[in-house]
Amino acid sequence: MNGSSLARTLDAGRFSRRSLLRMGAVAGLSAGAAAALSACGAGGGSGSGTTTLGLWTWASEFEDAFAATIAEYTAINPNVKIEPRYWDFGSYAPALQAALAANNEADIFMPLVSTLALGKAGRIVDLRQALGQPFLDGFFPSTNDENVYGDGQYAVGWAAQTFGLFYNKTIMGKLGLEPPETWDDLIAMAPAINAAGYVPMSAQGTPSNQLSDFMLPIITQISGDPQIVLDLDSHEKPGVTWDRPEVVEALTVVKRLTDAGVFDKGVLAVDSDTSNSTFMTGKAAMLFSGSFFPPVLQKEAPAGFLKEYGIAKTPAYTAGGKHWCANQAGYTWAISEKSDNKDAAIDFLKYLYDPQRYLKMMNDTFSMPCTKQAAAGVTGDDIKTMTQWLLDGEGAPHILFGQGSLDAVSNGVVSVINGSATPAAAATAIEAAVVQARKI
């Protein structure tokens, strides 16, 4: 799974602060698993004058790029050995959770959505102190803000993501339609698209966490405040609760889209492969997806289809309003506070983000960069289009790190789509679930 779809399937692997501090959790590991973890955890030995850094990720599309960069770095620094380990996404979360419980994580690793919990628990390095604020100021604010707790920042974005509407030019042209400027426009055109036998907007509904990616930026659109979702997620600012009017209105937009037949029939059972296929086989006029989708198109779409699609911004809440779109980073790097080699880890992290080197790695993998300088040098047409939205300042939070937030919001959106709750009732239920989770 690409980092861009990160926040969707973490129910088994998400951490609470309590579980992080419960070191006895590792007792459930099999002997084989414990041995595997001990072979590649943090604090790699410095025997014979060599510093060994462990690096853990599931970003397998970067494997060749990382190999080349590691070779360059170790040629310059022969006393450093870097041992990367690539996991499939399904295995990464439980393996990382077990390693953290055993105090045996890699020196540098991708922390999933546990960044803030790990920062609070003192388990990862404050990168404001380690890298310096001038270094961090080169990143898009939306990819920094997700990693901030108090006065510290505990991870940095590697590959960013944003979402928009991919549309079929032939279908839209045949029906005399343009990509919708607003959600009202999309609702208005849905009956004609359905009548012609097409899905108006295909979207992924399972895992249900994907739906929070869709709904959360609508809250930002309604409020005009890119901080509001971060404040809702942290649940620490007085008066900023999940049952506030902006959340109810965002859920109301979702209900109106559902009632108008905008989504696939049975959208809650539609996974990413089905959603993508519906669009690529000409059965949907539009697809809601992210900047991780263009490489899928290049690999999987029929050759003729590559000339059939365009990319438009996420619809705005009001005509002339800002097209706030989901943007943060699923792939992020953190440094273990338990590492014996923090200085070497910091140095290598800085090496990865050398402007030209980082840009090349992003372009070679058709990935969206997290730094403003690299964003200006993106070469792929689709990624360039979507990256420009970030340069225009339209990126909004959509990955939830707060205790209980992800499950509560996902369940709330599902309840609105399946009709089991009104938007107001769903918002009340989200708030209640988050309050309860924070008591644990």
JOUR-V725005 format. One record per residue. N is the residue number from 1. SS is DSSP state (A for helix, B for strand, O for the rest). D_FIRST is the distance of its C-alpha to the first C-alpha in Angstrom with 2 decimals. Layout:
n=N ss=SS d_first=D_FIRST
n=N ss=SS d_first=D_FIRST
This chain:
n=1 ss=O d_first=0.00
n=2 ss=O d_first=3.77
n=3 ss=A d_first=6.54
n=4 ss=A d_first=8.11
n=5 ss=A d_first=6.74
n=6 ss=A d_first=7.41
n=7 ss=A d_first=10.72
n=8 ss=A d_first=10.13
n=9 ss=O d_first=9.73
n=10 ss=O d_first=11.77
n=11 ss=O d_first=15.03
n=12 ss=O d_first=15.34
n=13 ss=O d_first=14.42
n=14 ss=O d_first=16.11
n=15 ss=O d_first=19.37
n=16 ss=O d_first=22.78
n=17 ss=A d_first=25.38
n=18 ss=A d_first=27.39
n=19 ss=A d_first=24.83
n=20 ss=A d_first=24.35
n=21 ss=A d_first=28.08
n=22 ss=O d_first=28.50
n=23 ss=A d_first=28.54
n=24 ss=A d_first=29.65
n=25 ss=A d_first=26.21
n=26 ss=A d_first=25.53
n=27 ss=A d_first=28.36
n=28 ss=A d_first=26.15
n=29 ss=O d_first=24.34
n=30 ss=O d_first=25.53
n=31 ss=A d_first=27.60
n=32 ss=A d_first=25.13
n=33 ss=A d_first=22.24
n=34 ss=A d_first=24.67
n=35 ss=A d_first=25.83
n=36 ss=A d_first=22.43
n=37 ss=A d_first=21.83
n=38 ss=A d_first=25.35
n=39 ss=O d_first=24.87
n=40 ss=O d_first=22.33
n=41 ss=O d_first=22.90
n=42 ss=O d_first=24.49
n=43 ss=O d_first=27.92
n=44 ss=O d_first=27.90
n=45 ss=O d_first=31.48
n=46 ss=O d_first=33.86
n=47 ss=A d_first=36.20
n=48 ss=A d_first=38.30
n=49 ss=A d_first=37.52
n=50 ss=O d_first=33.82
n=51 ss=B d_first=31.15
n=52 ss=B d_first=27.83
n=53 ss=B d_first=24.71
n=54 ss=B d_first=21.58
n=55 ss=B d_first=18.28
n=56 ss=B d_first=15.06
n=57 ss=B d_first=11.53
n=58 ss=O d_first=7.99
n=59 ss=O d_first=8.24
n=60 ss=A d_first=9.09
n=61 ss=A d_first=9.99
n=62 ss=A d_first=12.74
n=63 ss=A d_first=14.12
n=64 ss=A d_first=17.14
n=65 ss=A d_first=17.84
n=66 ss=A d_first=17.86
n=67 ss=A d_first=20.06
n=68 ss=A d_first=22.49
n=69 ss=A d_first=22.71
n=70 ss=A d_first=23.26
n=71 ss=A d_first=25.94
n=72 ss=A d_first=27.62
n=73 ss=A d_first=27.63
n=74 ss=A d_first=28.99
n=75 ss=A d_first=31.60
n=76 ss=A d_first=32.87
n=77 ss=O d_first=32.50
n=78 ss=O d_first=33.48
n=79 ss=O d_first=33.88
n=80 ss=B d_first=30.17
n=81 ss=B d_first=27.66
n=82 ss=B d_first=23.93
n=83 ss=B d_first=21.76
n=84 ss=B d_first=18.00
n=85 ss=B d_first=15.72
n=86 ss=B d_first=12.12
n=87 ss=O d_first=10.29
n=88 ss=O d_first=7.51
n=89 ss=A d_first=5.70
n=90 ss=A d_first=8.16
n=91 ss=A d_first=10.94
n=92 ss=A d_first=10.63
n=93 ss=A d_first=12.03
n=94 ss=A d_first=14.98
n=95 ss=A d_first=15.76
n=96 ss=A d_first=16.03
n=97 ss=A d_first=18.07
n=98 ss=A d_first=20.33
n=99 ss=A d_first=20.83
n=100 ss=A d_first=21.79
n=101 ss=A d_first=24.16
n=102 ss=O d_first=25.67
n=103 ss=O d_first=26.06
n=104 ss=O d_first=24.27
n=105 ss=O d_first=21.15
n=106 ss=O d_first=20.64
n=107 ss=O d_first=22.76
n=108 ss=B d_first=19.91
n=109 ss=B d_first=16.55
n=110 ss=O d_first=13.78
n=111 ss=O d_first=15.14
n=112 ss=A d_first=12.47
n=113 ss=A d_first=14.86
n=114 ss=A d_first=17.68
n=115 ss=A d_first=19.14
n=116 ss=A d_first=22.23
n=117 ss=A d_first=22.98
n=118 ss=A d_first=22.87
n=119 ss=A d_first=25.01
n=120 ss=A d_first=27.48
n=121 ss=O d_first=27.72
n=122 ss=O d_first=28.52
n=123 ss=O d_first=25.73
n=124 ss=B d_first=24.33
n=125 ss=O d_first=26.41
n=126 ss=O d_first=27.64
n=127 ss=A d_first=26.55
n=128 ss=A d_first=29.27
n=129 ss=A d_first=31.69
n=130 ss=A d_first=29.89
n=131 ss=A d_first=28.92
n=132 ss=O d_first=31.44
n=133 ss=A d_first=31.34
n=134 ss=A d_first=32.10
n=135 ss=A d_first=28.90
n=136 ss=A d_first=26.82
n=137 ss=O d_first=28.78
n=138 ss=O d_first=27.13
n=139 ss=B d_first=23.83
n=140 ss=O d_first=23.28
n=141 ss=A d_first=24.73
n=142 ss=A d_first=21.85
n=143 ss=A d_first=19.48
n=144 ss=A d_first=22.31
n=145 ss=A d_first=23.42
n=146 ss=O d_first=20.35
n=147 ss=O d_first=21.21
n=148 ss=B d_first=24.95
n=149 ss=B d_first=27.08
n=150 ss=O d_first=30.84
n=151 ss=O d_first=31.96
n=152 ss=B d_first=28.96
n=153 ss=B d_first=25.55
n=154 ss=O d_first=23.23
n=155 ss=O d_first=20.20
n=156 ss=B d_first=19.67
n=157 ss=B d_first=16.92
n=158 ss=B d_first=15.32
n=159 ss=B d_first=13.40
n=160 ss=B d_first=14.44
n=161 ss=B d_first=13.45
n=162 ss=B d_first=15.90
n=163 ss=B d_first=16.37
n=164 ss=B d_first=19.12
n=165 ss=B d_first=20.60
n=166 ss=B d_first=20.10
n=167 ss=B d_first=23.33
n=168 ss=B d_first=25.08
n=169 ss=A d_first=28.25
n=170 ss=A d_first=30.17
n=171 ss=A d_first=29.74
n=172 ss=A d_first=30.44
n=173 ss=A d_first=33.39
n=174 ss=A d_first=34.82
n=175 ss=O d_first=34.90
n=176 ss=O d_first=36.28
n=177 ss=O d_first=33.46
n=178 ss=O d_first=31.86
n=179 ss=O d_first=28.53
n=180 ss=O d_first=29.42
n=181 ss=O d_first=30.67
n=182 ss=B d_first=30.48
n=183 ss=A d_first=29.09
n=184 ss=A d_first=32.66
n=185 ss=A d_first=32.52
n=186 ss=A d_first=29.41
n=187 ss=A d_first=31.18
n=188 ss=A d_first=34.31
n=189 ss=A d_first=32.82
n=190 ss=A d_first=30.84
n=191 ss=A d_first=33.92
n=192 ss=A d_first=34.69
n=193 ss=A d_first=31.18
n=194 ss=A d_first=31.15
n=195 ss=A d_first=34.68
n=196 ss=O d_first=33.66
n=197 ss=O d_first=31.15
n=198 ss=O d_first=27.89
n=199 ss=B d_first=25.22
n=200 ss=B d_first=25.94
n=201 ss=B d_first=22.44
n=202 ss=B d_first=19.45
n=203 ss=O d_first=16.93
n=204 ss=O d_first=14.12
n=205 ss=O d_first=15.90
n=206 ss=O d_first=13.84
n=207 ss=O d_first=12.45
n=208 ss=O d_first=15.49
n=209 ss=O d_first=14.21
n=210 ss=A d_first=13.00
n=211 ss=A d_first=16.75
n=212 ss=A d_first=17.59
n=213 ss=A d_first=15.88
n=214 ss=A d_first=18.40
n=215 ss=A d_first=21.41
n=216 ss=A d_first=21.55
n=217 ss=A d_first=22.39
n=218 ss=A d_first=25.15
n=219 ss=A d_first=26.75
n=220 ss=A d_first=26.89
n=221 ss=A d_first=28.36
n=222 ss=A d_first=31.00
n=223 ss=A d_first=31.98
n=224 ss=O d_first=31.62
n=225 ss=O d_first=30.54
n=226 ss=O d_first=27.15
n=227 ss=O d_first=28.04
n=228 ss=A d_first=28.44
n=229 ss=A d_first=24.88
n=230 ss=A d_first=24.80
n=231 ss=A d_first=28.18
n=232 ss=A d_first=27.18
n=233 ss=A d_first=24.21
n=234 ss=A d_first=26.46
n=235 ss=O d_first=29.17
n=236 ss=O d_first=31.83
n=237 ss=O d_first=33.71
n=238 ss=O d_first=36.74
n=239 ss=O d_first=36.61
n=240 ss=O d_first=32.95
n=241 ss=O d_first=31.75
n=242 ss=O d_first=29.30
n=243 ss=O d_first=32.29
n=244 ss=O d_first=33.58
n=245 ss=A d_first=34.50
n=246 ss=A d_first=31.65
n=247 ss=A d_first=29.10
n=248 ss=A d_first=31.34
n=249 ss=A d_first=31.65
n=250 ss=A d_first=27.91
n=251 ss=A d_first=27.55
n=252 ss=A d_first=30.57
n=253 ss=A d_first=28.88
n=254 ss=A d_first=26.06
n=255 ss=A d_first=28.87
n=256 ss=A d_first=30.74
n=257 ss=A d_first=27.78
n=258 ss=A d_first=27.31
n=259 ss=A d_first=31.05
n=260 ss=O d_first=31.28
n=261 ss=O d_first=28.84
n=262 ss=O d_first=26.37
n=263 ss=O d_first=23.22
n=264 ss=O d_first=22.46
n=265 ss=O d_first=24.71
n=266 ss=O d_first=22.98
n=267 ss=A d_first=20.23
n=268 ss=A d_first=19.35
n=269 ss=A d_first=18.27
n=270 ss=O d_first=16.30
n=271 ss=O d_first=12.55
n=272 ss=A d_first=10.46
n=273 ss=A d_first=11.45
n=274 ss=A d_first=14.98
n=275 ss=A d_first=15.22
n=276 ss=A d_first=14.24
n=277 ss=A d_first=16.58
n=278 ss=A d_first=19.30
n=279 ss=A d_first=19.42
n=280 ss=A d_first=19.19
n=281 ss=O d_first=21.90
n=282 ss=O d_first=24.24
n=283 ss=O d_first=24.33
n=284 ss=B d_first=23.38
n=285 ss=B d_first=25.22
n=286 ss=B d_first=22.42
n=287 ss=B d_first=18.74
n=288 ss=B d_first=17.45
n=289 ss=B d_first=14.19
n=290 ss=B d_first=13.08
n=291 ss=O d_first=13.53
n=292 ss=O d_first=10.09
n=293 ss=A d_first=11.75
n=294 ss=A d_first=14.57
n=295 ss=A d_first=12.85
n=296 ss=A d_first=11.73
n=297 ss=A d_first=15.41
n=298 ss=A d_first=16.74
n=299 ss=A d_first=15.09
n=300 ss=A d_first=15.46
n=301 ss=O d_first=18.25
n=302 ss=O d_first=21.85
n=303 ss=A d_first=23.66
n=304 ss=A d_first=26.12
n=305 ss=A d_first=23.63
n=306 ss=A d_first=22.66
n=307 ss=A d_first=26.08
n=308 ss=O d_first=25.85
n=309 ss=B d_first=23.51
n=310 ss=B d_first=23.99
n=311 ss=B d_first=22.28
n=312 ss=B d_first=24.11
n=313 ss=O d_first=23.85
n=314 ss=O d_first=22.97
n=315 ss=O d_first=26.36
n=316 ss=B d_first=28.68
n=317 ss=O d_first=30.52
n=318 ss=O d_first=33.88
n=319 ss=O d_first=35.27
n=320 ss=O d_first=35.41
n=321 ss=O d_first=33.09
n=322 ss=O d_first=30.26
n=323 ss=O d_first=26.93
n=324 ss=O d_first=24.94
n=325 ss=B d_first=21.23
n=326 ss=B d_first=18.22
n=327 ss=B d_first=17.52
n=328 ss=B d_first=16.33
n=329 ss=B d_first=13.93
n=330 ss=B d_first=10.72
n=331 ss=B d_first=11.06
n=332 ss=B d_first=14.59
n=333 ss=B d_first=16.97
n=334 ss=B d_first=19.59
n=335 ss=B d_first=22.48
n=336 ss=B d_first=23.76
n=337 ss=O d_first=27.27
n=338 ss=O d_first=28.10
n=339 ss=O d_first=27.52
n=340 ss=O d_first=30.81
n=341 ss=O d_first=29.72
n=342 ss=A d_first=28.84
n=343 ss=A d_first=30.89
n=344 ss=A d_first=29.15
n=345 ss=A d_first=25.68
n=346 ss=A d_first=26.87
n=347 ss=A d_first=28.36
n=348 ss=A d_first=25.25
n=349 ss=A d_first=23.18
n=350 ss=A d_first=25.91
n=351 ss=A d_first=25.83
n=352 ss=A d_first=22.15
n=353 ss=O d_first=23.11
n=354 ss=O d_first=26.21
n=355 ss=A d_first=26.29
n=356 ss=A d_first=26.54
n=357 ss=A d_first=24.18
n=358 ss=A d_first=21.43
n=359 ss=A d_first=22.05
n=360 ss=A d_first=21.90
n=361 ss=A d_first=18.52
n=362 ss=A d_first=17.17
n=363 ss=A d_first=19.08
n=364 ss=A d_first=18.19
n=365 ss=O d_first=14.44
n=366 ss=O d_first=15.12
n=367 ss=O d_first=13.82
n=368 ss=B d_first=15.74
n=369 ss=B d_first=17.90
n=370 ss=O d_first=18.92
n=371 ss=B d_first=22.52
n=372 ss=A d_first=25.20
n=373 ss=A d_first=26.74
n=374 ss=A d_first=23.71
n=375 ss=A d_first=23.00
n=376 ss=O d_first=26.47
n=377 ss=O d_first=25.71
n=378 ss=O d_first=22.59
n=379 ss=O d_first=23.50
n=380 ss=O d_first=21.02
n=381 ss=A d_first=22.75
n=382 ss=A d_first=19.95
n=383 ss=A d_first=18.48
n=384 ss=A d_first=22.13
n=385 ss=A d_first=22.95
n=386 ss=A d_first=20.30
n=387 ss=A d_first=20.99
n=388 ss=A d_first=24.63
n=389 ss=A d_first=24.05
n=390 ss=A d_first=23.14
n=391 ss=A d_first=26.18
n=392 ss=O d_first=28.14
n=393 ss=O d_first=27.22
n=394 ss=O d_first=25.36
n=395 ss=B d_first=22.21
n=396 ss=B d_first=22.11
n=397 ss=O d_first=20.30
n=398 ss=O d_first=17.69
n=399 ss=O d_first=15.78
n=400 ss=O d_first=18.03
n=401 ss=O d_first=18.97
n=402 ss=O d_first=22.34
n=403 ss=O d_first=23.32
n=404 ss=O d_first=22.92
n=405 ss=A d_first=21.87
n=406 ss=A d_first=18.35
n=407 ss=A d_first=19.51
n=408 ss=A d_first=22.84
n=409 ss=A d_first=21.75
n=410 ss=A d_first=19.20
n=411 ss=A d_first=22.00
n=412 ss=A d_first=24.48
n=413 ss=A d_first=22.81
n=414 ss=A d_first=22.42
n=415 ss=A d_first=26.10
n=416 ss=A d_first=27.16
n=417 ss=A d_first=25.36
n=418 ss=O d_first=26.71
n=419 ss=O d_first=30.08
n=420 ss=O d_first=30.61
n=421 ss=O d_first=31.26
n=422 ss=O d_first=32.75
n=423 ss=A d_first=31.04
n=424 ss=A d_first=33.62
n=425 ss=A d_first=33.17
n=426 ss=A d_first=29.37
n=427 ss=A d_first=29.79
n=428 ss=A d_first=32.34
n=429 ss=A d_first=30.09
n=430 ss=A d_first=27.24
n=431 ss=A d_first=29.83
n=432 ss=A d_first=31.28
n=433 ss=A d_first=27.99
n=434 ss=A d_first=27.18
n=435 ss=A d_first=30.77
n=436 ss=A d_first=30.61
n=437 ss=A d_first=27.38
n=438 ss=O d_first=29.01
n=439 ss=O d_first=31.95
n=440 ss=O d_first=30.02
